[in-house]
């Protein structure tokens, strides 16, 4: 029997039982039926269990998935997915951006107050006086964001799926703790690598001694897809437009978790937003968050518009907190993209588009509070893991978004500090590094503000199977992104 990851019902049921507990349903009776039939728990790391299921158990899993979907949730009113209901719960929802208030500056210029962040210690310079025109980010700022996303992703790739203690031991064994540069296998004791091997798909392209340009990764594929989305459909794209683009441009084998389920659902004839709900236990995981950057980059100073675009994108695959994570990220990036805000303002702006009673808002608020309270970031990470690790899969949006916010807060938006803290905190290391790097890169302002040890190995070259982007440089991607930012006439 073919063992496919992230789609087999006997592997989905364990994840859905956990999801049901998290979102306020009562799955105990259904869980007892599954266990009585010998059903296993969800796979811990990979997307498929090692042994094939019997026909009976597979059919039972399908039936129970449908029964779980029909259970009522006590959190439904606090955690809606509909955008208007989300807005109604957000008392500080950002106002719409005034028409005609954004002007794209000349290439190479820097928006007000956007001096590059120092690498260590000094934090982000205080923002200057906001320009009444709130200019769109220059190409240099967008290039720094693209590079930051790639660097953070690359830093996290070798240790993706590894437990927290393994990440710490591997870095310490080479004198790279606290984390300050790319991981290396040089000098790591053989017995430690036997106990904690690098991510098998990534080590050959992401360890320091092996880096030769930016290798393909879904954390970069999705921003590329969203460039195509905006080029083809503009800012008024629909969720169906997202679905059609995926079927045209995204190989099915490059999807994972919620995206793979939604892709399968599309091929069976289901339409959005039902694609996000049907037998999809990953609908609150991190996949929508990693697609949010372009929505923020192309809406500088307009976090409400960025969040709305991220919502239309996310609801193809996600619900509730999975959608909020994307909206939070897009809004925070839109605020950071102006060059007039520090990281703390950007994160507050992100929280303004998330229902305050939701699990995501509570987790992010808690993480920011921890980051402000502790000088030692390891203490922050340990507390986050104690709070979330037992209840959540390592790819779930709630703990990962909290970790990203904690890393950015603790580092005060500094580029190296932000990506290293995000990756050193474990869980979805490459995705967390990518998002932290995108935001910190925006705040840094120019590619030259990012340390050479991070950017030089990328060789201004990206590998991908998306569209015609293979081999494209980050400067070109910045130019294409800049062309998608609003260009409006100034007020008289």
C-alpha positions as CSV (number, residue, x, y, z in Angstrom):
1,X,0.0,0.0,0.0
2,X,1.4,3.4,-1.0
3,X,2.3,5.5,2.0
4,X,1.6,9.1,1.3
5,X,2.4,11.8,3.8
6,X,-0.2,14.2,5.2
7,X,-3.3,12.7,3.5
8,X,-4.0,9.2,4.8
9,X,-7.1,9.1,7.0
10,X,-5.5,6.8,9.5
11,X,-2.8,9.3,10.0
12,X,-5.1,12.3,10.1
13,X,-7.4,11.1,12.8
14,X,-4.9,11.5,15.7
15,X,-4.2,15.0,14.6
16,X,-7.9,15.8,14.4
17,X,-8.5,14.4,17.8
18,X,-5.9,16.8,19.2
19,X,-7.3,19.7,17.2
20,X,-10.7,19.0,18.6
21,X,-9.5,19.3,22.1
22,X,-7.8,22.6,21.3
23,X,-10.8,24.2,19.6
24,X,-13.3,23.4,22.2
25,X,-15.0,20.3,21.0
26,X,-15.6,17.1,23.1
27,X,-13.9,14.2,21.2
28,X,-13.5,11.7,24.0
29,X,-16.2,9.2,22.8
30,X,-14.8,9.2,19.3
31,X,-11.2,8.9,20.5
32,X,-12.3,5.8,22.6
33,X,-13.8,4.2,19.5
34,X,-10.6,4.8,17.5
35,X,-8.4,3.3,20.3
36,X,-10.7,0.4,20.8
37,X,-10.1,-0.5,17.1
38,X,-6.4,-0.4,17.6
39,X,-5.9,3.0,16.0
40,X,-2.5,4.6,16.6
41,X,-1.7,8.1,17.7
42,X,-0.8,10.6,15.1
43,X,2.8,10.4,13.7
44,X,5.1,12.5,15.8
45,X,7.4,13.9,13.1
46,X,6.8,12.6,9.6
47,X,3.4,12.8,7.9
48,X,2.8,9.0,7.5
49,X,2.8,6.2,10.1
50,X,5.3,3.4,9.4
51,X,2.8,0.6,8.9
52,X,-0.2,0.5,6.5
53,X,-3.7,0.3,8.0
54,X,-6.3,-2.3,7.2
55,X,-9.2,-1.4,5.0
56,X,-11.5,-1.5,8.0
57,X,-9.3,0.9,10.0
58,X,-8.9,3.3,7.1
59,X,-12.7,3.4,6.6
60,X,-13.3,3.9,10.3
61,X,-10.8,6.8,10.3
62,X,-12.7,8.4,7.4
63,X,-16.0,8.0,9.3
64,X,-14.7,9.4,12.5
65,X,-13.1,12.4,10.8
66,X,-16.6,13.3,9.5
67,X,-18.1,12.8,12.9
68,X,-15.5,15.0,14.5
69,X,-16.3,17.7,12.0
70,X,-19.9,17.8,13.2
71,X,-19.1,18.3,16.8
72,X,-20.0,21.8,18.1
73,X,-17.2,24.0,19.4
74,X,-17.5,26.1,22.6
75,X,-14.9,28.5,21.1
76,X,-16.7,29.2,17.8
77,X,-18.0,32.7,18.9
78,X,-14.6,33.8,20.2
79,X,-12.6,32.4,17.2
80,X,-14.6,33.0,13.9
81,X,-13.0,32.6,10.5
82,X,-15.4,35.0,8.7
83,X,-13.6,38.3,8.2
84,X,-16.5,40.6,9.2
85,X,-16.9,38.6,12.4
86,X,-13.2,38.9,13.1
87,X,-13.3,42.7,12.6
88,X,-16.3,42.9,15.0
89,X,-14.2,41.3,17.7
90,X,-11.2,43.5,17.2
91,X,-11.7,46.9,19.0
92,X,-8.5,48.3,17.6
93,X,-8.9,47.1,14.1
94,X,-6.7,49.5,12.0
95,X,-8.6,52.2,10.1
96,X,-8.5,52.0,6.3
97,X,-5.7,53.8,4.7
98,X,-6.7,57.3,3.4
99,X,-7.0,57.3,-0.4
100,X,-4.1,58.9,-2.2
101,X,-1.8,58.9,0.8
102,X,1.0,56.6,-0.5
103,X,3.7,57.5,-2.9
104,X,6.4,55.2,-4.1
105,X,9.8,56.8,-3.4
106,X,12.6,56.9,-5.9
107,X,14.7,53.7,-6.0
108,X,17.5,53.7,-3.4
109,X,15.7,56.2,-1.1
110,X,14.9,55.4,2.5
111,X,11.6,56.1,4.2
112,X,11.7,58.5,7.2
113,X,13.2,57.1,10.4
114,X,14.6,54.0,8.8
115,X,18.2,53.9,9.7
116,X,19.6,50.3,9.6
117,X,19.4,48.3,12.9
118,X,22.7,47.6,14.6
119,X,23.8,44.0,14.6
120,X,24.2,43.8,18.3
121,X,23.1,45.4,21.5
122,X,21.8,48.8,20.3
123,X,18.3,47.8,19.1
124,X,16.3,49.6,16.6
125,X,16.8,53.4,16.3
126,X,13.8,55.4,17.4
127,X,11.4,56.0,14.5
128,X,11.5,59.5,13.0
129,X,8.6,61.7,12.3
130,X,6.1,59.8,10.1
131,X,5.8,61.3,6.7
132,X,2.2,62.4,6.0
133,X,2.5,60.5,2.7
134,X,3.7,57.2,4.3
135,X,5.9,56.3,1.3
136,X,6.0,52.8,0.0
137,X,9.3,50.9,0.8
138,X,12.1,51.4,-1.6
139,X,13.4,48.4,-3.5
140,X,16.4,48.3,-1.2
141,X,14.2,47.8,1.8
142,X,12.2,45.0,0.0
143,X,15.5,43.4,-1.1
144,X,16.6,43.3,2.6
145,X,13.2,41.7,3.5
146,X,13.6,39.0,0.8
147,X,17.2,38.3,1.8
148,X,16.1,38.2,5.5
149,X,13.5,35.7,4.7
150,X,15.9,33.5,2.9
151,X,18.7,33.8,5.5
152,X,16.4,33.0,8.4
153,X,14.9,30.0,6.5
154,X,18.4,28.7,5.6
155,X,19.6,29.0,9.2
156,X,16.7,26.9,10.4
157,X,16.7,24.2,7.8
158,X,19.3,21.8,9.2
159,X,17.6,21.5,12.5
160,X,14.0,21.4,11.4
161,X,12.1,18.6,13.3
162,X,14.9,18.3,15.9
163,X,14.0,18.6,19.6
164,X,15.1,21.7,21.5
165,X,17.9,20.0,23.4
166,X,19.3,18.6,20.2
167,X,19.5,22.1,18.6
168,X,21.3,23.4,21.7
169,X,23.8,20.5,21.8
170,X,24.6,20.7,18.1
171,X,25.3,24.4,18.3
172,X,27.2,24.2,21.5
173,X,29.5,21.4,20.1
174,X,30.9,23.8,17.5
175,X,31.1,26.9,19.7
176,X,28.0,28.4,18.1
177,X,25.9,29.0,21.2
178,X,24.2,31.4,21.7
179,X,23.5,30.9,18.0
180,X,25.3,33.5,15.9
181,X,25.9,32.0,12.5
182,X,24.9,29.1,10.2
183,X,25.1,25.5,11.6
184,X,28.1,23.4,10.7
185,X,28.9,19.7,10.9
186,X,32.6,20.4,11.3
187,X,33.6,19.6,14.8
188,X,30.3,17.9,15.9
189,X,31.1,14.6,17.7
190,X,30.0,11.6,15.7
191,X,28.0,10.2,18.6
192,X,26.0,13.4,18.8
193,X,25.2,13.3,15.1
194,X,24.1,9.6,15.5
195,X,21.8,10.6,18.3
196,X,20.5,13.8,16.6
197,X,21.1,13.7,12.8
198,X,20.5,16.8,10.8
199,X,17.4,17.2,8.7
200,X,18.0,14.6,6.0
201,X,16.5,16.7,3.2
202,X,18.3,19.9,4.1
203,X,21.8,19.2,5.4
204,X,23.4,18.9,2.0
205,X,22.3,22.4,1.1
206,X,22.0,24.4,4.3
207,X,25.0,23.6,6.6
208,X,27.6,26.3,6.4
209,X,30.1,24.3,4.4
210,X,27.4,23.3,1.8
211,X,25.6,26.5,1.1
212,X,25.7,27.4,-2.6
213,X,22.8,29.9,-3.2
214,X,19.4,29.6,-1.6
215,X,17.9,26.1,-2.0
216,X,14.3,25.5,-2.7
217,X,11.9,25.7,0.3
218,X,8.2,26.1,0.7
219,X,8.9,29.2,2.9
220,X,10.2,30.9,-0.3
221,X,7.9,29.1,-2.8
222,X,4.7,30.7,-1.3
223,X,6.0,34.3,-1.5
224,X,6.8,33.6,-5.2
225,X,3.3,32.3,-5.8
226,X,1.9,35.4,-4.2
227,X,3.9,37.5,-6.5
228,X,2.3,35.7,-9.4
229,X,-1.1,36.0,-7.7
230,X,-0.9,39.8,-7.5
231,X,0.6,40.1,-11.0
232,X,-2.3,38.1,-12.5
233,X,-5.2,39.1,-10.4
234,X,-4.3,42.3,-8.6
235,X,-5.2,43.3,-5.1
236,X,-8.8,42.2,-5.4
237,X,-7.9,38.5,-6.0
238,X,-10.3,35.9,-4.6
239,X,-9.6,32.7,-2.7
240,X,-10.7,30.9,-5.9
241,X,-7.9,32.8,-7.7
242,X,-5.4,31.5,-5.2
243,X,-6.7,27.9,-5.7
244,X,-6.5,28.2,-9.5
245,X,-3.0,29.6,-9.4
246,X,-1.9,26.7,-7.2
247,X,-3.3,24.1,-9.5
248,X,-1.5,25.8,-12.4
249,X,1.9,26.6,-10.8
250,X,2.4,24.6,-7.6
251,X,3.6,21.0,-7.8
252,X,1.5,18.8,-5.5
253,X,4.7,17.3,-4.1
254,X,5.8,20.7,-2.9
255,X,2.9,21.0,-0.5
256,X,2.6,19.8,3.1
257,X,0.1,19.5,5.9
258,X,-2.9,21.9,5.4
259,X,-1.8,22.8,1.9
260,X,-1.6,19.2,0.7
261,X,-5.1,18.5,2.2
262,X,-6.6,21.5,0.5
263,X,-4.9,20.7,-2.8
264,X,-6.4,17.2,-2.6
265,X,-9.7,18.6,-1.8
266,X,-9.6,20.9,-4.8
267,X,-8.8,17.9,-7.1
268,X,-11.9,16.1,-5.7
269,X,-14.1,19.1,-6.7
270,X,-14.4,20.8,-3.3
271,X,-14.4,24.6,-3.4
272,X,-13.0,27.2,-0.9
273,X,-13.5,27.7,1.9
274,X,-14.7,24.1,2.3
275,X,-11.2,23.0,1.1
276,X,-9.9,24.3,4.5
277,X,-12.3,22.3,6.6
278,X,-12.8,18.9,4.9
279,X,-10.8,16.3,6.7
280,X,-8.1,18.8,7.4
281,X,-6.7,18.6,10.9
282,X,-3.8,20.9,10.0
283,X,-6.1,24.0,9.5
284,X,-4.6,25.8,12.4
285,X,-1.0,25.0,11.6
286,X,1.7,27.4,10.3
287,X,1.1,27.1,6.5
288,X,-0.9,30.2,6.0
289,X,1.5,32.3,8.1
290,X,4.4,31.5,5.8
291,X,2.4,32.8,2.8
292,X,1.7,36.2,4.4
293,X,4.8,38.3,3.7
294,X,3.9,39.6,0.2
295,X,0.6,40.8,1.5
296,X,2.4,42.9,4.0
297,X,5.2,44.0,1.7
298,X,2.8,45.4,-0.8
299,X,0.6,47.2,1.6
300,X,3.0,49.5,3.5
301,X,1.3,51.5,6.1
302,X,-2.0,49.8,5.5
303,X,-2.2,46.8,7.9
304,X,-5.9,46.4,7.4
305,X,-5.6,45.9,3.7
306,X,-2.6,43.5,4.3
307,X,-4.7,41.5,6.8
308,X,-7.7,41.3,4.5
309,X,-5.5,40.0,1.6
310,X,-3.9,37.5,4.0
311,X,-7.3,36.3,5.0
312,X,-8.4,35.7,1.4
313,X,-5.3,33.7,0.9
314,X,-5.4,31.8,4.1
315,X,-9.0,30.6,4.0
316,X,-8.1,28.3,1.1
317,X,-6.4,26.1,3.6
318,X,-6.9,27.3,7.2
319,X,-9.5,28.4,9.7
320,X,-9.5,30.4,12.9
321,X,-6.1,30.6,14.6
322,X,-4.3,29.4,11.4
323,X,-5.9,32.4,9.6
324,X,-5.2,34.8,12.4
325,X,-1.4,33.9,12.3
326,X,-1.3,35.0,8.6
327,X,-3.3,38.2,9.3
328,X,-1.1,39.0,12.3
329,X,2.1,38.5,10.2
330,X,0.8,40.5,7.2
331,X,-0.3,43.4,9.4
332,X,2.9,43.5,11.3
333,X,4.9,43.5,8.1
334,X,2.8,46.2,6.6
335,X,3.6,48.4,9.6
336,X,7.3,47.6,9.5
337,X,7.4,48.2,5.7
338,X,6.8,52.0,6.2
339,X,10.2,52.4,7.8
340,X,8.6,54.6,10.5
341,X,7.9,52.0,13.2
342,X,10.0,49.9,15.5
343,X,9.4,46.2,16.1
344,X,7.2,46.8,19.1
345,X,4.8,49.0,17.2
346,X,4.7,46.5,14.3
347,X,3.8,43.6,16.7
348,X,1.1,45.7,18.4
349,X,-0.3,46.4,15.0
350,X,-0.3,42.7,14.2
351,X,-2.3,41.9,17.4
352,X,-4.9,44.6,16.4
353,X,-6.2,42.3,13.7
354,X,-6.5,39.2,15.9
355,X,-9.5,38.5,18.1
356,X,-8.2,39.3,21.6
357,X,-9.9,36.3,23.2
358,X,-8.4,33.9,20.7
359,X,-5.8,31.3,21.6
360,X,-3.3,33.0,19.2
361,X,-3.7,36.5,20.7
362,X,-3.3,35.1,24.2
363,X,-0.2,33.1,23.2
364,X,1.5,36.0,21.5
365,X,0.7,38.4,24.3
366,X,2.2,35.9,26.8
367,X,5.3,35.5,24.7
368,X,5.9,39.2,24.4
369,X,5.5,39.6,28.1
370,X,8.0,36.8,28.7
371,X,10.5,38.4,26.3
372,X,10.3,41.7,28.2
373,X,10.7,40.0,31.6
374,X,13.8,37.8,31.0
375,X,17.3,38.8,29.9
376,X,18.1,35.2,29.1
377,X,16.2,34.1,26.0
378,X,16.7,30.4,26.9
379,X,14.4,31.1,29.9
380,X,11.8,32.5,27.5
381,X,12.0,29.5,25.2
382,X,11.8,27.0,28.1
383,X,8.6,28.7,29.4
384,X,7.1,28.7,25.9
385,X,7.8,25.0,25.5
386,X,6.4,24.3,29.0
387,X,3.3,26.1,28.0
388,X,2.7,24.8,24.5
389,X,4.8,21.7,23.6
390,X,2.6,19.1,25.2
391,X,-0.7,20.3,23.6
392,X,0.5,21.3,20.2
393,X,2.3,19.7,17.3
394,X,5.6,21.4,16.4
395,X,4.1,22.9,13.3
396,X,1.0,24.4,14.9
397,X,0.6,28.2,14.4
398,X,-0.1,29.1,18.0
399,X,3.3,28.2,19.6
400,X,5.3,29.1,16.5
401,X,3.7,32.6,16.1
402,X,4.3,33.2,19.8
403,X,8.0,32.2,19.5
404,X,8.5,34.6,16.5
405,X,7.0,37.4,18.5
406,X,9.1,36.6,21.5
407,X,12.3,36.5,19.4
408,X,11.7,39.8,17.6
409,X,10.8,41.5,20.9
410,X,13.8,40.1,22.8
411,X,16.2,41.1,20.0
412,X,14.5,44.5,19.7
413,X,14.2,43.8,16.0
414,X,18.0,43.4,15.4
415,X,18.5,41.2,12.4
416,X,21.0,38.6,13.7
417,X,19.4,38.5,17.2
418,X,15.9,38.0,15.8
419,X,16.7,35.1,13.4
420,X,19.0,33.4,15.8
421,X,16.5,33.6,18.7
422,X,13.7,32.4,16.4
423,X,15.7,29.3,15.2
424,X,17.2,28.5,18.6
425,X,13.7,28.3,20.1
426,X,13.0,25.1,18.1
427,X,9.6,23.9,16.6
428,X,9.3,24.9,13.0
429,X,12.8,26.4,12.8
430,X,13.1,27.3,9.1
431,X,9.6,28.9,8.9
432,X,10.2,30.9,12.2
433,X,13.6,32.0,11.0
434,X,12.1,33.1,7.7
435,X,9.4,35.2,9.1
436,X,11.6,36.8,11.8
437,X,14.2,37.5,9.0
438,X,11.6,39.1,6.8
439,X,10.5,41.5,9.4
440,X,13.9,42.3,10.8
441,X,15.2,42.7,7.2
442,X,12.6,45.4,6.6
443,X,13.6,47.2,9.8
444,X,17.3,47.0,8.8
445,X,16.3,48.9,5.6
446,X,19.0,47.9,3.1
447,X,20.8,44.7,2.1
448,X,24.0,46.3,3.2
449,X,22.7,46.5,6.7
450,X,22.6,42.7,6.9
451,X,25.9,41.1,7.9
452,X,27.9,39.6,5.0
453,X,28.3,36.3,6.7
454,X,24.6,35.8,6.3
455,X,24.0,37.1,2.8
456,X,27.2,36.3,0.8
457,X,26.6,32.5,0.7
458,X,23.2,33.1,-1.0
459,X,25.0,34.4,-4.1
460,X,21.9,36.4,-5.0
461,X,20.4,33.2,-6.4
462,X,17.2,31.3,-5.5
463,X,16.3,27.8,-6.5
464,X,12.6,26.9,-7.0
465,X,10.1,25.0,-9.1
466,X,7.7,27.9,-9.1
467,X,7.0,29.6,-12.5
468,X,10.1,31.0,-14.1
469,X,11.7,32.1,-10.9
470,X,14.5,29.4,-10.7
471,X,17.8,31.2,-10.4
472,X,16.3,34.6,-9.8
473,X,18.2,37.1,-7.7
474,X,16.8,38.8,-4.6
475,X,17.3,42.2,-6.2
476,X,15.0,41.1,-9.1
477,X,12.4,39.8,-6.6
478,X,12.5,43.2,-4.8
479,X,12.0,45.0,-8.1
480,X,9.0,42.8,-8.9
481,X,7.5,43.3,-5.4
482,X,8.1,47.0,-5.6
483,X,6.1,47.2,-8.8
484,X,3.1,45.7,-7.0
485,X,3.0,48.3,-4.2
486,X,0.3,51.0,-4.6
487,X,1.4,54.1,-6.5
488,X,-1.1,56.9,-5.9
489,X,-1.2,60.5,-6.7
490,X,-0.4,62.9,-3.8
491,X,-3.1,64.9,-2.2
492,X,-3.6,68.4,-3.6
